[in-house]
Amino acid sequence: MDNLGLNERQKKGVALCKQTGQLNNREYRSLHGITDRTALRDLNDLIRKGVLRRIGETGHQTHYVIELPTRHEPDMKES
């Protein structure tokens, strides 16, 4: 994950998300003592980089989970 250029806040947030299974904006802000705007910038950057996926659009129900890489299965064709 180091090759994605994550800042220290993002690395710590991703670690917490892995540990708890999900993360919301309030938890991310509280973890770092940052503003809502800074948290949104960091979280949106993690989404753009394919690290997190947002569940929900807006409001208190919105949270983030680790984005699992798509696994490509080989084609199974009968002979």
DOGU-446445 format. One record per residue: chain; z, y, x of N, C-alpha, C, O in turn. Coordinates in steps of 0.1 Angstrom, whole numbers, plus 5000, padded with zeros to 4 digits. Layout:
// residues N
+---+------+---------+--------+-------+----------+---------+------+---------+--------+------+---------+--------+
| c | n_up | n_north | n_east | ca_up | ca_north | ca_east | c_up | c_north | c_east | o_up | o_north | o_east |
+---+------+---------+--------+-------+----------+---------+------+---------+--------+------+---------+--------+
| A |    Z |       Y |      X |     Z |        Y |       X |    Z |       Y |      X |    Z |       Y |      X |
...
+---+------+---------+--------+-------+----------+---------+------+---------+--------+------+---------+--------+
//
This chain:
// residues 79
+---+------+---------+--------+-------+----------+---------+------+---------+--------+------+---------+--------+
| c | n_up | n_north | n_east | ca_up | ca_north | ca_east | c_up | c_north | c_east | o_up | o_north | o_east |
+---+------+---------+--------+-------+----------+---------+------+---------+--------+------+---------+--------+
| A | 5000 |    4988 |   5008 |  5000 |     5000 |    5000 | 5000 |    5013 |   5009 | 4997 |    5023 |   5004 |
| A | 5003 |    5011 |   5021 |  5003 |     5023 |    5030 | 4990 |    5029 |   5032 | 4989 |    5041 |   5034 |
| A | 4979 |    5021 |   5030 |  4965 |     5027 |    5032 | 4961 |    5035 |   5020 | 4950 |    5041 |   5020 |
| A | 4969 |    5036 |   5009 |  4966 |     5044 |    4998 | 4970 |    5059 |   4999 | 4967 |    5067 |   4991 |
| A | 4978 |    5062 |   5010 |  4983 |     5075 |    5012 | 4993 |    5080 |   5002 | 4993 |    5091 |   4998 |
| A | 5003 |    5071 |   4999 |  5013 |     5075 |    4990 | 5024 |    5083 |   4997 | 5027 |    5080 |   5009 |
| A | 5030 |    5092 |   4990 |  5041 |     5100 |    4996 | 5054 |    5092 |   4994 | 5054 |    5082 |   4987 |
| A | 5064 |    5097 |   5000 |  5077 |     5089 |    5000 | 5082 |    5088 |   4986 | 5088 |    5078 |   4982 |
| A | 5081 |    5098 |   4978 |  5085 |     5098 |    4964 | 5078 |    5086 |   4956 | 5084 |    5079 |   4949 |
| A | 5065 |    5086 |   4958 |  5057 |     5076 |    4951 | 5061 |    5062 |   4956 | 5062 |    5053 |   4948 |
| A | 5063 |    5060 |   4969 |  5067 |     5047 |    4974 | 5080 |    5042 |   4968 | 5081 |    5031 |   4964 |
| A | 5090 |    5052 |   4967 |  5103 |     5048 |    4961 | 5101 |    5046 |   4946 | 5108 |    5037 |   4941 |
| A | 5093 |    5053 |   4939 |  5090 |     5051 |    4925 | 5084 |    5038 |   4922 | 5088 |    5031 |   4913 |
| A | 5074 |    5034 |   4930 |  5067 |     5021 |    4929 | 5077 |    5010 |   4931 | 5077 |    5000 |   4924 |
| A | 5086 |    5011 |   4941 |  5096 |     5001 |    4944 | 5105 |    4999 |   4932 | 5109 |    4988 |   4928 |
| A | 5110 |    5010 |   4926 |  5118 |     5009 |    4914 | 5111 |    5003 |   4903 | 5117 |    4995 |   4895 |
| A | 5098 |    5006 |   4901 |  5090 |     5000 |    4890 | 5089 |    4985 |   4892 | 5090 |    4978 |   4882 |
| A | 5087 |    4981 |   4904 |  5086 |     4967 |    4907 | 5099 |    4960 |   4904 | 5100 |    4949 |   4899 |
| A | 5110 |    4966 |   4907 |  5124 |     4961 |    4905 | 5127 |    4960 |   4890 | 5133 |    4950 |   4886 |
| A | 5124 |    4970 |   4883 |  5128 |     4971 |    4869 | 5118 |    4966 |   4859 | 5120 |    4963 |   4847 |
| A | 5105 |    4966 |   4863 |  5094 |     4962 |    4855 | 5087 |    4973 |   4848 | 5076 |    4972 |   4843 |
| A | 5093 |    4985 |   4848 |  5087 |     4997 |    4842 | 5094 |    5009 |   4847 | 5105 |    5008 |   4852 |
| A | 5088 |    5021 |   4845 |  5093 |     5033 |    4849 | 5088 |    5044 |   4840 | 5077 |    5044 |   4835 |
| A | 5097 |    5054 |   4836 |  5092 |     5065 |    4828 | 5094 |    5078 |   4836 | 5100 |    5078 |   4846 |
| A | 5088 |    5088 |   4830 |  5088 |     5101 |    4837 | 5103 |    5106 |   4840 | 5105 |    5111 |   4851 |
| A | 5111 |    5105 |   4830 |  5125 |     5109 |    4832 | 5132 |    5102 |   4843 | 5139 |    5108 |   4851 |
| A | 5130 |    5089 |   4844 |  5136 |     5081 |    4855 | 5130 |    5085 |   4869 | 5138 |    5087 |   4879 |
| A | 5117 |    5088 |   4869 |  5111 |     5092 |    4882 | 5116 |    5106 |   4886 | 5119 |    5108 |   4898 |
| A | 5118 |    5115 |   4876 |  5123 |     5128 |    4880 | 5138 |    5127 |   4885 | 5141 |    5134 |   4894 |
| A | 5145 |    5119 |   4878 |  5159 |     5117 |    4881 | 5161 |    5111 |   4895 | 5170 |    5115 |   4903 |
| A | 5152 |    5102 |   4898 |  5153 |     5095 |    4911 | 5151 |    5105 |   4923 | 5157 |    5103 |   4934 |
| A | 5143 |    5115 |   4921 |  5139 |     5124 |    4931 | 5144 |    5138 |   4930 | 5143 |    5146 |   4939 |
| A | 5150 |    5142 |   4918 |  5154 |     5155 |    4916 | 5143 |    5165 |   4916 | 5144 |    5176 |   4922 |
| A | 5132 |    5162 |   4909 |  5120 |     5170 |    4909 | 5117 |    5175 |   4894 | 5123 |    5170 |   4885 |
| A | 5107 |    5184 |   4893 |  5103 |     5189 |    4880 | 5094 |    5180 |   4873 | 5089 |    5171 |   4879 |
| A | 5093 |    5182 |   4860 |  5084 |     5174 |    4852 | 5070 |    5174 |   4857 | 5063 |    5164 |   4857 |
| A | 5065 |    5186 |   4861 |  5052 |     5188 |    4865 | 5049 |    5180 |   4878 | 5038 |    5174 |   4880 |
| A | 5058 |    5181 |   4887 |  5057 |     5173 |    4900 | 5056 |    5158 |   4897 | 5048 |    5151 |   4903 |
| A | 5065 |    5154 |   4888 |  5065 |     5140 |    4884 | 5052 |    5135 |   4878 | 5047 |    5125 |   4882 |
| A | 5047 |    5144 |   4869 |  5034 |     5140 |    4863 | 5022 |    5140 |   4874 | 5014 |    5131 |   4873 |
| A | 5023 |    5149 |   4883 |  5012 |     5149 |    4894 | 5013 |    5136 |   4902 | 5003 |    5129 |   4904 |
| A | 5025 |    5132 |   4906 |  5027 |     5120 |    4913 | 5023 |    5107 |   4905 | 5016 |    5099 |   4910 |
| A | 5028 |    5107 |   4893 |  5025 |     5095 |    4885 | 5010 |    5094 |   4881 | 5004 |    5083 |   4882 |
| A | 5003 |    5105 |   4878 |  4989 |     5105 |    4876 | 4981 |    5101 |   4888 | 4971 |    5094 |   4887 |
| A | 4986 |    5105 |   4900 |  4979 |     5101 |    4913 | 4981 |    5086 |   4915 | 4971 |    5079 |   4919 |
| A | 4992 |    5080 |   4911 |  4994 |     5066 |    4912 | 4985 |    5058 |   4902 | 4980 |    5047 |   4906 |
| A | 4982 |    5064 |   4891 |  4973 |     5058 |    4881 | 4959 |    5059 |   4887 | 4952 |    5049 |   4887 |
| A | 4955 |    5070 |   4893 |  4941 |     5072 |    4899 | 4939 |    5062 |   4910 | 4928 |    5057 |   4912 |
| A | 4950 |    5059 |   4917 |  4949 |     5050 |    4929 | 4950 |    5036 |   4925 | 4949 |    5027 |   4933 |
| A | 4952 |    5033 |   4912 |  4952 |     5019 |    4907 | 4965 |    5012 |   4910 | 4966 |    5000 |   4909 |
| A | 4976 |    5020 |   4912 |  4989 |     5014 |    4915 | 4997 |    5012 |   4902 | 5003 |    5001 |   4900 |
| A | 4996 |    5022 |   4893 |  5003 |     5021 |    4881 | 4994 |    5022 |   4869 | 4983 |    5026 |   4870 |
| A | 4998 |    5017 |   4857 |  4991 |     5018 |    4845 | 5000 |    5025 |   4835 | 5012 |    5020 |   4833 |
| A | 4995 |    5035 |   4827 |  5003 |     5041 |    4817 | 5003 |    5034 |   4804 | 4992 |    5029 |   4800 |
| A | 5014 |    5032 |   4798 |  5015 |     5025 |    4785 | 5019 |    5036 |   4775 | 5030 |    5042 |   4777 |
| A | 5011 |    5039 |   4765 |  5014 |     5050 |    4756 | 5007 |    5063 |   4761 | 5003 |    5064 |   4772 |
| A | 5006 |    5072 |   4752 |  4998 |     5085 |    4755 | 5008 |    5096 |   4758 | 5007 |    5102 |   4769 |
| A | 5017 |    5099 |   4749 |  5027 |     5110 |    4751 | 5040 |    5107 |   4745 | 5041 |    5097 |   4737 |
| A | 5050 |    5114 |   4749 |  5063 |     5113 |    4742 | 5072 |    5103 |   4749 | 5069 |    5098 |   4760 |
| A | 5083 |    5100 |   4743 |  5094 |     5092 |    4749 | 5091 |    5078 |   4751 | 5097 |    5071 |   4759 |
| A | 5081 |    5073 |   4744 |  5077 |     5059 |    4745 | 5068 |    5056 |   4757 | 5065 |    5044 |   4760 |
| A | 5063 |    5066 |   4763 |  5053 |     5065 |    4774 | 5061 |    5060 |   4786 | 5071 |    5065 |   4790 |
| A | 5055 |    5049 |   4792 |  5061 |     5044 |    4805 | 5050 |    5039 |   4814 | 5038 |    5038 |   4809 |
| A | 5053 |    5035 |   4826 |  5044 |     5031 |    4836 | 5048 |    5017 |   4841 | 5059 |    5014 |   4842 |
| A | 5038 |    5009 |   4843 |  5040 |     4995 |    4848 | 5031 |    4993 |   4860 | 5021 |    5001 |   4862 |
| A | 5034 |    4984 |   4869 |  5025 |     4981 |    4880 | 5012 |    4975 |   4875 | 5012 |    4967 |   4867 |
| A | 5001 |    4981 |   4881 |  4988 |     4976 |    4877 | 4985 |    4964 |   4885 | 4984 |    4964 |   4897 |
| A | 4983 |    4953 |   4878 |  4979 |     4941 |    4885 | 4965 |    4940 |   4888 | 4956 |    4944 |   4880 |
| A | 4961 |    4936 |   4900 |  4947 |     4935 |    4904 | 4940 |    4925 |   4895 | 4946 |    4915 |   4892 |
| A | 4928 |    4928 |   4892 |  4919 |     4919 |    4884 | 4916 |    4907 |   4893 | 4911 |    4909 |   4904 |
| A | 4918 |    4895 |   4888 |  4915 |     4883 |    4896 | 4902 |    4878 |   4891 | 4900 |    4875 |   4879 |
| A | 4893 |    4876 |   4900 |  4879 |     4871 |    4896 | 4879 |    4856 |   4898 | 4881 |    4851 |   4909 |
| A | 4877 |    4850 |   4887 |  4877 |     4835 |    4887 | 4862 |    4831 |   4890 | 4853 |    4837 |   4885 |
| A | 4860 |    4821 |   4898 |  4847 |     4816 |    4900 | 4841 |    4810 |   4887 | 4848 |    4805 |   4879 |
| A | 4828 |    4812 |   4886 |  4821 |     4806 |    4874 | 4822 |    4791 |   4874 | 4819 |    4785 |   4884 |
| A | 4826 |    4786 |   4863 |  4827 |     4771 |    4862 | 4816 |    4767 |   4854 | 4817 |    4767 |   4841 |
| A | 4805 |    4762 |   4860 |  4793 |     4758 |    4852 | 4792 |    4743 |   4853 | 4794 |    4737 |   4864 |
| A | 4789 |    4737 |   4842 |  4788 |     4722 |    4841 | 4774 |    4718 |   4847 | 4764 |    4725 |   4845 |
| A | 4774 |    4708 |   4855 |  4762 |     4703 |    4861 | 4755 |    4693 |   4852 | 4744 |    4688 |   4856 |
+---+------+---------+--------+-------+----------+---------+------+---------+--------+------+---------+--------+
//
